[in-house]
Amino acid sequence: MPNKFIHLLYVPTMACNMACKYCYLEDNTKDEHQKIDPLETLKYAITKFRESNVIPFNISLHGGEVTCLSHDDFYNLIAYISKYYQDNKEIITNAGFKIGVPHIKTNLLNIDKHFDTIKKFNVSISGSLDLPLSLHDEYRLTKSGQPTLPKILENIKLLNDIPNKKKVSATIFKEHYFHLDEIIKDIKFLDQNTCLDMNDFNFMIGFDYNSNGLLHHLTEEEQVEFYQKMHKVFDGTNLDSGVNGPWFDEFGPNYCSNCDNCGEKFFLLEKNGDIYSCVRGQKNPDYYYGNIYKNSVSDIMNNAYQKIFLNHNKEPFNEECRNCGYLYLCKTGCPFVKNNYHTNKSYTCQLQKQMYKDRNYEQDPYNNEFVYEYVSKMRLEDPTKYFPANNSISDNPTLLEIINNDQKLKYIYDASSFILKVDNNEYLLESQILKNNRSIIYITPLSKVTIYMKKNLINEECDYPENNALYIMLLSGTLVTYGDENRTKQRHIATTQIYKGVLDSIQSDKEDFYAYDISNFIKEYKTQYSLDNPNNIFFTTSSLRDYHYLKQKNNAYYHIQAINLPFQNIEFYYIDKELEQWTKNQKLTKK
């Protein structure tokens, strides 16, 4: 089994020494699990991940506020992470990742209490400030209501002796945007008077879902104006590489907010073992993946992708995104933010477009092809409607015309020939070529899955029906490359044939249909299914399958228009019972 590399955010404490008015954790900034050793949880999680070939290439401490830990707990965690990097240097670097040093995300208020540890292990620091500095104490106070900026500025001086990354970030709301000139002045001040690397500084565009009306998000026009003002002032200065790089990298194509790695590479672990998507999804059940003590790693990984998939599909595919050549870069944006604003595209859309243009990202000239790939992977919509037009066959018979002129093909493509029953739900199966609507089902280890096939199909294109069989092909959603032409196809997992004699011996509750239970067949290959894309089961008879391949050989236009496996099929994810119930609840909520 190949290794999977992840970025692990670890929250060793939910406690915080500040009460920021726009905190994403709201009232959850207290340590509810004081009796749990934070180091033991991290050790257990990493051991369990490694046993399943999941390897954290980066471990960052987050919060809460990590500096609220006791001196010993903080030291032990940093020492363990430092040793982890050294012990796993070869496997991490061979995978193309850099070996780092322990890293913490902090509000900088308490770093003086742990400075000996920070200095000993050269801890990388990512701090947070409010800009302009004049507004910092308006929103970032202690829990007793005391200002925090003077102490933070003093603590920053301590970092002079730390050789590694020392950066800060600032979240920008409309209330900050009104003070653009002050923000510019303070960036210059921090660059000239502190050890902070202001070329590694970054802005985050705030969203006001939990600010209780105190702060308001920027309009898209204001975001662009803010971005352009920063460039006007800092292009060509000593901070040129910052404004053209890290300052706005949050909106770049490789950042998690563009969902390329969401549910696949980023995981947030809390001290009690709970795992969420990230700091945005923390404490939100829609972004809860499971618990490292209670769930298997495979279930957690599976849940991760499924929940992100489901959250991306709460809103329909945006038509503007469908026609945008930058879709391959942004992929419609962060699902958490989209759902909080009840929108179906990135809340920083115009800013991202401007940034892509300025950084010379080309618009995808083959956007139709990417749209098809994107919909296939991330959307519930039928991907075939987005398949790029093939002008080479425009003047030749359509697929439907070919089918309607061939009695045997009618049977191959007939939507009434197969019915799949999963627990109490029935699905009439169609070929994915002809589907108008896409359906993706969820199968669990406890599901009873039965395939029904019309009895008369066993006689089609077959002189000796006793030699004919129900033909079932199971494919992973994982894409692999086949043959000299390097065509990309789904990975084959298994096939099985159930001959007529066996089918005749099984009692069916549907008249004129054979019935066959495939629950164990599906369960047998549970470790082979893709977590990233829907998996497939195709159904036909052995004889009709052979006829299809003969048709491909003898009919060029059919070959062009029909995919290699045109048979009736169903796409599915293999999930645990907990996620199945969550999915049902979501559907009920929508109704």
N, C-alpha and C positions, 0 to 999 in steps of 0.2 A: 504494500500500500504506500503510495507516494506521500512525502511529507507535505503538510499544510502549514504555512507560516502566518502568524497573526500578530497584530499589535494589541498588547494587553494593557488596559488601564486598570490599575488596582486602587480601590478605595479602602484603605485600612481603618478609616474612621469617618463617620458622618458628621462629627463635631466640627464646629467652626467658631472662631473667636470674633467674627464680624457678623453683621446683619445687613448685608447689602440689600437695598430696596428692590432690586431687580433680580435677585438670586433665582436661578432655575430650580433650585431645590426647595424653595419657599420655606415651609416650617419643618423640613426634615433634617435640619442641621444640628443634630444631637446624636450622641453615641448611644444607641439602644442595645448594643451588644458588648458591653464592657468586659464581660467574662471571657470573651473569645480572644485567643492570642492571634493578632493579625499576621504574624509570621507563619504560624501553622497553616492558616487558610491558604496563603500564597504558595507555600511548599506543597500542600496537598493538591492544589489546582494544577500547578505546573507538572507534578508527577503524573497526575491523571491525564493531562493533555498529552504529555510525552508518550504515555502508553498507547495512545490512539494516534500517534504520529502527527500531533498538532504541536508546533513549536513556536513559542513567543520569540520573535526576533527583536522585539522592543518591549520593555516593561516600564511604564511610567506610573508614578504615584500621584493620585488625584484625591479629591475630597468631595464633600466636606473641606477640611483644611488639614493637610498632612502634618503640619507643624504643631497641631494640637496633641499629637501623640506624646507619650512620655519619652524621655531621653533614650532609655534603653530600647523601647519598641522601634523608635525611629532609626537608631543605630543598627539594630539587628536586621531590619528590612533593607537598609542601604547596603550593608555588608553582604547580605545574601544575594542581592541583585548584582552587585559587583562581581562576586564569585561566579554567579550563573553565567554572566557574559564570558568570563574567562574559560569556564568549563565547556562552553558550547560555541566557542569562537570559530572552530573549523566548520561545523555544520551550518552556522549562520552566514559566514562569509562565503562559503561555497554556493549558497543559494542566492548570492548577489546583494546581501544586506551588509551594512556597516556595523561593526561592533562599537557600541556606544559606552557611555558611563551612566550610572544611575541618574534618573531625571525626575524632578518634582514640579508639579504645578502648584503655585502658592500665591497667597495674597501678600506675602512679604512681611507681615506684621510680627511674626514670631520666629523668623529665621535666626535671630541672634541666639535663641535658646538652643539651637542645634548647629551652631556655626562650626564647632570642632569636628562634627561628623561630616558636614558639608565640605569642609576644607580637606579632611583626610582622604575622602573618596572622590574629590573633584566633581561633586555633584553638579549636574546641569540644572540651571534655574530658568523656569518660565514663570514670570510674575504677571500680575495684573494691576493696572492703574486706571483711573478715570482721567481722560483729557477733555477739556483743559483741567489743569491741576486745581484751579479755583473751584471746580465743581466736585472734586473728589470727595470731600467731606460732606457734600450735600446728599450723596447716595451711599457712601461706603463708610459706615460708622461701626463702632463696637456694639455688642449687644446691650451695653449700658448707655448707648447713645453718645459716646465720646469720639472725637475726631481721630483718624488713623494716619493721615498723610505725614505729619512730622516724624512719627516713629518709623514709617516706611522709608522715607528719604534717608534717615540715619542708618537704617539697616542696609540700604543699597550700598553705602560706603564700605560696608564690611566685605562686599563682593570683589573689591579690588584685587584681593589675593587669590581669587578663584580663576583658573585658566580657561575653563570651559564655558559653554554657552551661558550667557546672562542676558536674557531678553525679557521684554514686557509686551503686553498686548493691551489694547483699549477697545471697549465696546462703545459703538457710536449710536446714539439715539438722536431724535430730532432736537432734544434739549441740548445736546452737545454740539450738534451741527450748527446751531445758531451762534456758536462761538468759534468759527473757523480760524479767525486770525489768532485767537489765543492758543488754539491747538497747535498751529504752526509754530508759534513762539515757544511753546513748551517742548515740542519735539527738538528744536534747536538747543534749548536749555539742557535737556537730558543728554543730548549728544555731546555737548561741550563740557558739561560739569559732572557727569557720572561715568561709571565704567560700563554702563549698559551699551550693548551693541545695537544702536538704533538702525543699522542696516538690516537687522534681523527682527525688527519690530513688526507687529502686524495689527491691522484693524479688523474688528468683527462688527458687522452690521447687525445691530440688536433687533430683536423682534419682541413685541410688548405683550405677549400672551399672559404673562404672570407678574406684571408690574403694578397691578391694581390701579391702572390709570395714571400713574405718576410719570411714566415715560412712554414715548410714542415712536413708532418706527418711521424711518425715512421713506418718503415716496421714491419710486424708481428714478424720477427726474432729479430729486435731491441727492440720491446715491451717486448718480453720474456726475453731478455738479461737484460734489465733495471729492470724488476721485480725480476729476480734471483739475481741480484747484491744487490738490497735492502734487500732481505732476507739474503744473505750471511753476510752482514754487521750488520744487526739489530736483527736477530734471537738470542734469549738468552740474550738480553740486556733489559734495562728498557723500551724500545720501542717495545718489542716483541709483545705485544697485538695489537699494531698499525699496524705493518707490516703484521701481520696475520689476521687483521680485517679491520678497517676503511680505511686504506691507499688504498686498492684495492677493496673496497666494491662496487664501481660503476659498476664493472663487475660481481657482484654476482647475483644470481637468483631472488632476491627480489627487485632489483633496476629497475627503470623505463626504463633504456636503453635496458632491455631484454623484453620489450613490454608487459609484463604480465598485467600491469596496464595502459598501454598506451591507451588513449581514454576512460578509465573507471574511473580512480582514480585521475589523475593529470590534473588540469586545470589552465590556466594562465589568469587572468583578468586584463585588462588595465583600466585606469581612465575613458576613454570614453565609457566603457561598452563592448568593444571588448573582445572576449574570444578565446584563442589559446590553442594549445596542451601543450606548455611548453616554456622555454627560447630558445630552439633550433628552434622551429617552429614559434616563435614570428615574426610578420610582413610578414609571408609567407602565401599566400592565400590557399595553399594546406593543411595547418594546422589551418585554421580559422574555428571556430565552430559556430560563430554567435555573436550577441550582446545582452547583458542582458536587455537592454532597449527596444529592437525591437523584440526579439524572445522569445518564450516560453522556459522554462527550459527543457521540454521534447524534443523539437526540437533541442536544443543545445546538449543534451545528445545523441540523435539519430545521429546528424551530427558528433559528436565526434567519435563514433565508426565507422561510415561509412567511414569517411575520413581516419582514421587509416587503416581500412580494405583495402580501395582502394590503399593507398600508399604502403602497404605491397605487393600488387599484381602488382606493376609496373614492377617487375622483376620476372622471373619464380622461382619456388621452387628449391633450390639448391640440387643437388643429393648427395653431400657430407653431407649436413645437414640431408637429408632423412635417411642416414645410420649411423648417429652419435648418440651414446647413451647419449650424453649431450643435445640433442635437447630440452628435457623437462625442462632444466634449462635456456637456452639462447633464444629459440624460434626465432632464426635467427637474433636477434638484433634490434637496433633502426631503424625504417623505414626512418627517416629523413636522417641519415648518409648513410644508404644503397643507397638511391636515389641520394644523392649528389655525391657518388662515382660510381653510376651505377653498383652496385654489389648486389648480392642476399644473402649475409651472413654478419655477424657482422665483422666490420673492426678490431676488437680485438679478433678474433676467437682463434688464437693459445694461446694468453695470457689467455683467459678465460679457455681453456682446461687445461692449466698448473695450474691455480689457483684452478679449480675444483678438479684436481688430488691431489694437495697439501693439500686441505681442506677436503679430504676424501669423496667427493661427489661420490656416486656410479653411474656408467653408467647404464642406465635403461635397465634391461634385457628384458623388454617387449616393446622395442622401437616401434615395429610395431603398437601396440595398441595406443601408444601416438601419433605417426605420423598420424594415422587415426583421432584421436580427434583434433590434431592441424590443419590438413587440413580442417576438417569439420568446424572449427571455423574461421580460419584465411586465407584460400586460396580459389581461384576460381577453382583450379583443382578438378577433380572428386574424392571425398574421397574414393569411393568404391574400386579404384585400389590400395589403401593402406590398405585395410582391412586385418587383419592378417589371414593367411591361417588356415583352420580348417581341420586338418588331419583326424578327425573322419569320414568325409564324402567322403574322397578321392576315395574310392573304390565303391561308390554308385552313382546313377544317378545324373547328374548335374541339376541345376535349369532349364537350357534351354531344357534339355532332358525331364524333367517333364512337362514343359509348352507345348512343341511341341507334346506331346502325350495326351494332354488334350484340347479339343476344347474350353471348357469354359475358361480355363486359358489363351488361346490365346487371347480371348477378353479382359480379365483383363489386360494383359500386352501389348496389341496392341498399338503402337505409333501413329497410324492414327485415333484412336477413338476420341481423344479430342484435341481441339485447344484452346489456351488461347490468346485472343487479348487484349493487353494493349495499349490504345491510338492507334497508327498506327502500332504497332509491333505485329507480330503473332508468337506464340511458339507452335510447335508440342509437345505434352506432352508425356513423357515416364515415366515408373516406375524408381525410383531412383536406384533400384537394377541393372537394365540393361543399364543405361546410360553410354556412353563412354566419354561424355563431360558434364561438369557441367555448368549450366547457372543460374545466380542469377539476378532477375529482380528488378526494383525499382518502387514502387507504391507510388503515392502521393495522397493527399486529392482531387486533381482535376482529377485524372486519371479515364478514363472509362475502366472498366474491363469486358469483355464478355467471357463466356465459351461456346464453341461449342461442341456438342456431336453428334456422328452419330446416326441417328434415329433407326437403326436396333438393337442398343444395348439395347433398352428398352424391346425387346422381348426375350433377352437371359436369359436362366435359369428362365423363368417366364411364368407360365401358364395363368396368368391374367395380361397383361401389364398395364391395368388401375390402378392396385395396385402398380405398380413399379414406381420408381422415380430416378431422377438424385440425387446422394448422394454426398454432399460436406462436407469435414472435414477440419477444420482450426486448426492449431497447432502453438503454440509459439515455438521459438527456445530455450526457457528456459528449462533446463533439471530438471526433478523431479524424485523422486524415487517412484515406485509403488510396491505394493504387498509384500508377504512374502519373495520372492526371492530377494527383494531390487534391481530390475532392473531399470536402468536409461533410461528414455524415454522423449521425448518432451512433454511439458505440453499441454493438450487438451484445446482448447478455446471454440469452438462451432461446431455444425453440423447443416446442414439444408438439407431438402429433397424437391425437386420440382417435383410434380407428373406429369404424362403423360398428363393429361387434361390441366394443366397450360402450359406445354411446347408446346402442339399442338396449343394453342391460340396465341402464340407469333410468329410474322413474323420473318423469318430468311433470311439473305442475302447470306447464303451458302446452296446450294442445298444438300439435304439429311442429313442436320445437324439441330439439335435443337440449338437455341441461347437463352442464359439467361444472363442478366446483373447482375453481382455480386458486382458492385462498392459499393453500400450501405452496403452490407453484410460485406465487408472488412473494410469499413470506420467505421462501428458500433463498431468494436472491436479494434480501433486504440490504445487505452491505454493499451491493453493486450499484445502487441507484444514485443518480445525480442529486446533489443538494442545490445546485445552481440553476437548473433548468427542469421543466417538466419531463418526466419519463413517459414512455409509450408502450402500449400493448396493441398489436395488430392481430386481426382475426381473418381467416379465410379457410378454404379447403386446400388440400395438397394439389388437387387437380386444377382448381382455379388459379392457384399460385403459378403453376407451370404454364397455364395458358397465358397469364399476364406476361411472363418473361418471353414467351414465344411471340406475343403481340409486339412487345418492345423491339424484338429482333426483326420482325417483318413489317413494321409500320413506323416509319421515321417520325411522322408528325405526332403520333401517340407517344413515342419515346421522348420527344422534346417536351411535351406538355405534362406528361405524367411523371411524378416522382417515382423513385425506385420502389417504394412501398405504398401503393395507392389504396390498400385494403382498409376496411372499416377499422377504426382505431379509437382509443380513448387516451388522453393525457392524464397523468396522475402524479401526485406527490405521496411519498410514504412517510407518514407522520405518527406521532404518538397520540394517545387518547386525549391528553390534556389540550393539545393544540386543536384537535378535531372539535372539541367542545367550544373552544374559544372561537373557532371559525363559525360554528352554528350560531353562537350568540351574536356575532357580528352581523350575520345575515338577518337574524330576527330583529336586531336593532335598526337595520336599514329599512325593513318592512314597516 
